[in-house]
Amino acid sequence: MKLTPIYKGIITGVSMVAITLLFYYTKITATSTLHFIPYIIYMGGVIWTVIDYARSRDFTGGNFAEHFGQGFRCFIIVTLIMVAFTAIFSMMHPEFAEDAAKAYKEQLIKEKSTLPAQIDEQVAKVKKQYTTAVVSVTIFRYLILGALFSAAASGGLILIRRRV
């Protein structure tokens, strides 16, 4: 069975979600370098897609756009999976919004540049918009990284083919 970029994106995205959940439930701290593993999986999935396309019968000689398009199909699926996961996980854990609001309040109090009434107002706003903010950052992060990984894989493959 031939795996399309969409299936490779699903495999990559589900693997990233599984690793992220494993880290969460085993209480691996956010500062651990292990948290780069999902990004390595992401990069690997995009590279796998681009290289596999270059080896397929559908390959027509390959310009950059053709390779990048294959990587794009993979990373857009990964992005959708990670955005859905982030939104659902954030909504299932309202304590994250509470913690973020608490940290923000402490920061505002420490800065002493905001009136107490405004602090409560701003903290309530942060708490209310937490999931939206996290999802927005997730969208941006995975789209940018996916584009970078796809461009690097596509460009690298073209350079290697020209040297051979």
HUWO-V868368 format. One record per run of one state. SS is the DSSP state (alpha for helix, beta for strand, coil for the rest). FROM is the first residue (numbers start at 0). LEN is the number of residues. If there is no record, write none. Layout:
BEGIN
ss=[SS | SS]
from=[FROM | FROM]
len=[LEN | LEN]
END
This chain:
BEGIN
ss=[coil | alpha | coil | alpha | coil | alpha | coil | alpha | coil | alpha | coil | alpha | coil]
from=[0 | 4 | 25 | 32 | 54 | 63 | 92 | 93 | 111 | 115 | 128 | 129 | 163]
len=[4 | 21 | 7 | 22 | 9 | 29 | 1 | 18 | 4 | 13 | 1 | 34 | 1]
END
